[in-house]
Amino acid sequence: MKFFIDTAKIEEIREAKMMGLVDGVTTNPSLVSQTGRTFEEVVRDIVAEVDGPISLEAVSTQAEEIIAEGRKLATYGKNVVIKCPLTVDGLKACRALTSEGIGVNVTLCFSPSQALLAAKANATYISPFIGRLDDISHHGMELVRQILTIYRNYQFKTQVLVASIRHPLHVVEAALLGADVATIPFAVIKRLVNHPLTDVGIERFLKDWQKVPG
Ligand code: G3P
């Protein structure tokens, strides 16, 4: 499973990259706004740092405008992928952009029927938002399972990118199901690393090391 980092903060990307955990990056307007920087500054830094796919979200809502915005965003780098919303206009834009060789991540997916349409529109990635489904008492991970089954039934090439990940078990379950990608906030990456027994073990070894003569 590929690890994308779900952030627009360059310092988080750099630190995760040092751990070998940045196969790609996903951003969205909310994440960019959290940086307090301009979109241009944010994107230039990420493109300079990351070789893998970088998802940048189009904020237009009409197909022609999404397509024009997508073409412009794609000029930032060959590895830029355009996030299009899962709407009629977003699907039209997805079809058009991918036919031009521009990668598309169809975002805000909340149902298997939506995911089927994204694959038919030739999406590079489909992003089921599992945390937001969990928030309203639906099983987000069940959606991932359904999408994987549908895509495998028909050998669709669209990659399942599990998004809106909130905690370590989301990552583990995505991997158990065989999702192609998990896009993970930096805070969750750190929680994936931590284990109290590791900390206790280090403390004990260091204490015992003091007793070694010489
Ligand atoms: O990758 C999508 C993600 O950024 C949305 O996460 O936590 O706002 O639902 P969240």
Residues whose N, C-alpha, C, O or C-beta is under 5 A from the ligand:
A	BS01	G3P	D6 G131 R132 A163 S164 T183
